[in-house]
Amino acid sequence: MTELMEQFSVYFSFPFVRYALIVGVLISLCSSLLGVTLVLKRFSFIGDGLSHVAFGALSIATVLKINNTMFLVLPLTVLSAILILAAGNRTRIKGDAAIAMLSVSALAFGYLLMNIFSASANLSGDVCSTLFGSTSILTLTKGEVHLCAALSVIVVAVFAFFYNKIFAVTFDQDFAAAAGTNAGAYNLLLAVIIAVIIVLAMNLVGSLLISALIIFPALSAMRFFRSFLSVTICSAILSVVCSLAGLLVSIVAGTPVGSTIVAADLAAFIIFCAAGTARKRMTKN
């Protein structure tokens, strides 16, 4: 145990490890807040769809040799979130079909671009790193950490400020609209925030694993708690703990960051399922 603590103290002396932990905590906190709403609205698939769009946008940025990919990836992902919402509400292509079409097209287009214009000798490695996460979280610059911190503060502030409206739209959108709440505007706000979280999370877990970061903590918390506030708080705490655990294990053991974090989330889900089942049995008895 003493050796492990000494090992961690050595790792924490490096700035890139501290940057990774800070970004991991911030992204986990933001994703867990929106995850509860997405699960309850049965719209959790949007995270997966937008992550594929972000991969396609990242491929375009790579081909164009844009140094700061955020300036291209973030606007395109936000625009896609708005288009998905509009497609679900105003066209014949419903929300789930629109997400499927956009995500598959973006994934295929991104991989096609990387194949045609690839300047790397290890294309498969680059694609796998982008899709499943890599050590890129350990190469963050101070500027990227500051940007992530600023966007995370905005996301948390917006969620806290509009908490009552988000709560109303989540549970009964029709009633909220009848009561004077602009449900469409708040759905649009949620879509934009989700897009921001997706872009932030790409360096942490990769495009294909982002949905797990958003959905698993919420599902775990729902196994044990019932109120919206309790589930949201538990989801946030659980998401941060699992991300920290996954990051620390991946740093020490050399495992892929994204996969290790998702494994920690899965383990927490199994534990909460067992705890929830045990609680129900105790209540019946």
C-alpha positions as CSV (number, residue, x, y, z in Angstrom):
1,M,0.0,0.0,0.0
2,T,2.9,2.4,0.9
3,E,4.5,1.6,-2.5
4,L,1.3,2.4,-4.3
5,M,0.9,5.7,-2.5
6,E,4.5,6.6,-3.3
7,Q,3.9,5.7,-7.0
8,F,0.8,7.9,-7.1
9,S,2.8,10.8,-5.5
10,V,5.4,10.5,-8.2
11,Y,2.7,10.5,-11.0
12,F,0.9,13.5,-9.4
13,S,4.2,15.5,-9.6
14,F,3.8,15.6,-13.4
15,P,1.6,18.4,-14.8
16,F,0.0,16.2,-17.6
17,V,-1.3,13.8,-15.0
18,R,-2.9,16.6,-13.0
19,Y,-4.4,18.1,-16.2
20,A,-5.9,14.7,-17.1
21,L,-7.5,14.3,-13.6
22,I,-8.9,17.8,-13.7
23,V,-10.4,17.3,-17.2
24,G,-11.7,13.9,-16.3
25,V,-13.5,15.1,-13.2
26,L,-15.0,18.1,-15.1
27,I,-16.2,16.0,-18.0
28,S,-17.6,13.3,-15.8
29,L,-19.6,15.9,-13.7
30,C,-21.1,17.5,-16.8
31,S,-22.0,14.3,-18.6
32,S,-23.7,12.8,-15.5
33,L,-25.9,15.9,-15.0
34,L,-27.4,15.6,-18.5
35,G,-27.4,11.8,-18.5
36,V,-30.3,11.6,-16.1
37,T,-32.5,13.8,-18.3
38,L,-31.5,11.9,-21.4
39,V,-32.4,8.5,-19.9
40,L,-35.8,9.7,-18.5
41,K,-36.7,11.3,-21.9
42,R,-35.7,8.1,-23.7
43,F,-33.3,10.1,-25.8
44,S,-30.0,8.6,-24.7
45,F,-29.1,7.5,-28.2
46,I,-28.4,11.1,-29.1
47,G,-25.0,10.9,-27.3
48,D,-23.9,8.0,-29.5
49,G,-25.1,9.8,-32.7
50,L,-23.3,13.0,-31.9
51,S,-20.1,11.2,-30.9
52,H,-20.0,9.8,-34.5
53,V,-20.6,13.3,-35.9
54,A,-17.7,14.6,-33.8
55,F,-15.5,11.8,-35.2
56,G,-16.4,12.9,-38.7
57,A,-15.7,16.5,-37.9
58,L,-12.4,15.6,-36.3
59,S,-11.5,13.7,-39.5
60,I,-12.2,16.9,-41.5
61,A,-10.1,18.9,-39.2
62,T,-7.2,16.4,-39.4
63,V,-7.3,16.5,-43.2
64,L,-7.4,20.3,-43.3
65,K,-4.4,20.2,-40.8
66,I,-6.2,22.5,-38.3
67,N,-4.1,22.7,-35.1
68,N,-7.0,23.4,-32.7
69,T,-9.6,21.0,-33.8
70,M,-12.1,22.3,-31.3
71,F,-12.9,25.3,-33.5
72,L,-14.3,23.0,-36.2
73,V,-15.5,20.0,-34.2
74,L,-17.6,21.9,-31.7
75,P,-19.6,24.1,-34.1
76,L,-20.4,21.1,-36.4
77,T,-21.5,18.9,-33.5
78,V,-23.7,21.7,-32.1
79,L,-25.2,22.2,-35.6
80,S,-25.9,18.5,-35.9
81,A,-27.6,18.4,-32.5
82,I,-29.9,21.2,-33.7
83,L,-30.6,19.4,-36.9
84,I,-31.4,16.2,-35.1
85,L,-33.9,18.0,-32.9
86,A,-35.5,19.7,-35.8
87,A,-35.7,16.5,-37.8
88,G,-37.4,14.8,-34.8
89,N,-40.0,17.6,-34.5
90,R,-40.8,18.9,-37.9
91,T,-40.0,16.3,-40.6
92,R,-41.1,12.8,-41.6
93,I,-37.8,11.5,-40.4
94,K,-38.3,10.9,-36.7
95,G,-35.7,11.5,-34.0
96,D,-34.2,7.9,-33.8
97,A,-34.1,7.5,-37.5
98,A,-32.4,10.9,-38.0
99,I,-29.8,10.1,-35.3
100,A,-29.1,6.7,-37.0
101,M,-28.7,8.3,-40.4
102,L,-26.5,11.1,-39.3
103,S,-24.3,9.0,-37.0
104,V,-23.6,6.2,-39.6
105,S,-23.0,8.8,-42.4
106,A,-20.6,10.8,-40.3
107,L,-18.7,7.7,-39.1
108,A,-18.4,6.4,-42.7
109,F,-17.5,9.8,-44.1
110,G,-14.8,10.4,-41.4
111,Y,-13.2,7.0,-42.0
112,L,-13.3,7.5,-45.7
113,L,-11.5,10.9,-45.4
114,M,-8.9,9.5,-43.1
115,N,-8.2,6.7,-45.7
116,I,-8.0,8.9,-48.7
117,F,-6.0,11.8,-47.2
118,S,-4.1,9.9,-44.5
119,A,-0.5,11.0,-43.9
120,S,0.1,8.5,-41.1
121,A,1.7,5.1,-41.5
122,N,-0.5,3.7,-38.8
123,L,-4.1,4.6,-39.9
124,S,-5.7,1.7,-38.0
125,G,-4.0,2.9,-34.8
126,D,-5.1,6.5,-35.3
127,V,-8.7,5.4,-35.9
128,C,-8.8,3.1,-33.0
129,S,-7.4,5.8,-30.7
130,T,-10.1,8.2,-31.8
131,L,-12.9,5.8,-31.5
132,F,-11.9,4.0,-28.2
133,G,-9.8,6.6,-26.5
134,S,-6.1,6.8,-26.1
135,T,-3.3,8.5,-24.2
136,S,-4.4,11.8,-25.7
137,I,-5.9,12.7,-22.4
138,L,-2.3,12.7,-21.0
139,T,-1.1,15.1,-23.6
140,L,-3.5,18.0,-22.8
141,T,-2.0,21.5,-22.9
142,K,-2.8,24.1,-20.3
143,G,-4.9,26.0,-22.8
144,E,-7.0,23.0,-23.5
145,V,-7.5,22.5,-19.7
146,H,-8.6,26.1,-19.3
147,L,-11.0,25.8,-22.2
148,C,-12.5,22.6,-20.8
149,A,-12.8,24.2,-17.4
150,A,-14.6,27.3,-18.8
151,L,-17.0,25.2,-20.9
152,S,-17.7,22.9,-17.9
153,V,-18.5,25.8,-15.6
154,I,-20.9,27.1,-18.2
155,V,-22.6,23.7,-18.5
156,V,-23.0,23.3,-14.7
157,A,-24.2,26.9,-14.3
158,V,-26.8,26.5,-17.1
159,F,-28.0,23.2,-15.6
160,A,-28.3,24.8,-12.1
161,F,-29.9,28.0,-13.3
162,F,-32.5,26.2,-15.4
163,Y,-32.9,23.2,-13.1
164,N,-36.7,23.7,-12.5
165,K,-37.4,24.1,-16.2
166,I,-35.3,21.1,-17.2
167,F,-37.1,19.1,-14.5
168,A,-40.5,20.1,-15.9
169,V,-39.6,19.4,-19.5
170,T,-38.0,16.0,-18.6
171,F,-41.1,14.6,-16.8
172,D,-44.0,16.1,-18.7
173,Q,-43.2,18.2,-21.7
174,D,-46.8,18.7,-22.7
175,F,-47.8,20.0,-19.2
176,A,-44.7,22.2,-19.1
177,A,-45.7,23.7,-22.5
178,A,-49.3,24.2,-21.3
179,A,-48.0,26.0,-18.2
180,G,-46.1,28.5,-20.4
181,T,-42.7,26.9,-20.5
182,N,-41.0,27.1,-24.0
183,A,-40.3,23.3,-24.1
184,G,-38.8,23.6,-27.6
185,A,-36.2,26.1,-26.5
186,Y,-35.2,24.0,-23.5
187,N,-34.9,20.9,-25.6
188,L,-32.7,22.9,-27.9
189,L,-30.6,24.1,-24.9
190,L,-30.2,20.4,-23.8
191,A,-29.1,19.4,-27.3
192,V,-26.5,22.1,-27.5
193,I,-25.1,21.3,-24.0
194,I,-25.0,17.6,-24.9
195,A,-23.0,18.5,-28.1
196,V,-20.5,20.4,-26.0
197,I,-20.1,17.5,-23.6
198,I,-19.5,15.1,-26.5
199,V,-16.7,17.2,-27.9
200,L,-15.1,17.6,-24.5
201,A,-15.3,13.9,-23.8
202,M,-13.7,12.7,-27.0
203,N,-10.2,13.0,-25.6
204,L,-11.2,11.1,-22.4
205,V,-13.0,8.0,-23.6
206,G,-13.1,8.2,-27.4
207,S,-16.1,8.6,-29.8
208,L,-17.7,5.1,-29.4
209,L,-17.6,5.1,-25.6
210,I,-19.0,8.5,-24.8
211,S,-22.5,7.2,-24.4
212,A,-21.4,5.0,-21.5
213,L,-20.0,8.0,-19.7
214,I,-23.3,9.8,-20.0
215,I,-25.7,6.9,-19.4
216,F,-24.1,4.4,-17.0
217,P,-24.0,6.7,-13.9
218,A,-27.6,7.7,-14.4
219,L,-28.8,4.1,-14.7
220,S,-26.8,3.1,-11.7
221,A,-28.2,5.9,-9.5
222,M,-31.8,5.0,-10.6
223,R,-31.3,1.4,-9.3
224,F,-31.2,2.8,-5.7
225,F,-32.8,6.3,-5.7
226,R,-36.2,7.5,-6.9
227,S,-36.3,11.3,-6.8
228,F,-34.9,13.4,-9.6
229,L,-32.6,15.4,-7.3
230,S,-31.2,12.3,-5.5
231,V,-30.6,10.5,-8.8
232,T,-28.8,13.5,-10.2
233,I,-26.6,14.0,-7.2
234,C,-25.7,10.3,-6.9
235,S,-25.1,10.1,-10.7
236,A,-22.7,13.1,-10.5
237,I,-20.7,11.7,-7.5
238,L,-20.6,8.2,-9.0
239,S,-19.4,9.5,-12.4
240,V,-16.6,11.5,-10.9
241,V,-15.5,8.5,-8.7
242,C,-15.5,6.1,-11.6
243,S,-13.6,8.4,-13.9
244,L,-11.0,9.1,-11.2
245,A,-10.7,5.3,-10.6
246,G,-10.4,4.6,-14.3
247,L,-7.8,7.2,-14.9
248,L,-5.7,6.2,-11.9
249,V,-5.8,2.5,-12.9
250,S,-5.0,3.3,-16.6
251,I,-2.0,5.5,-15.6
252,V,-0.6,2.8,-13.2
253,A,-1.5,-0.3,-15.3
254,G,-1.0,1.2,-18.7
255,T,-4.5,0.2,-19.9
256,P,-6.6,2.3,-22.4
257,V,-8.1,5.2,-20.5
258,G,-11.6,5.1,-22.1
259,S,-12.1,1.4,-21.7
260,T,-10.9,1.4,-18.1
261,I,-13.3,4.2,-17.2
262,V,-16.2,2.4,-18.8
263,A,-15.2,-0.8,-17.0
264,A,-15.4,1.1,-13.7
265,D,-18.8,2.5,-14.7
266,L,-20.0,-1.1,-15.5
267,A,-18.7,-2.4,-12.2
268,A,-20.5,0.4,-10.3
269,F,-23.7,-0.4,-12.2
270,I,-23.6,-4.1,-11.2
271,I,-23.0,-3.1,-7.6
272,F,-25.9,-0.6,-7.5
273,C,-28.2,-3.2,-9.2
274,A,-27.3,-5.7,-6.4
275,A,-27.7,-3.0,-3.7
276,G,-31.1,-2.0,-5.2
277,T,-32.3,-5.6,-5.3
278,A,-31.2,-6.2,-1.7
279,R,-33.0,-3.0,-0.6
280,K,-36.2,-4.1,-2.2
281,R,-36.1,-7.5,-0.5
282,M,-35.4,-5.9,2.9
283,T,-38.4,-3.5,2.4
284,K,-40.7,-6.4,1.6
285,N,-39.6,-8.3,4.6
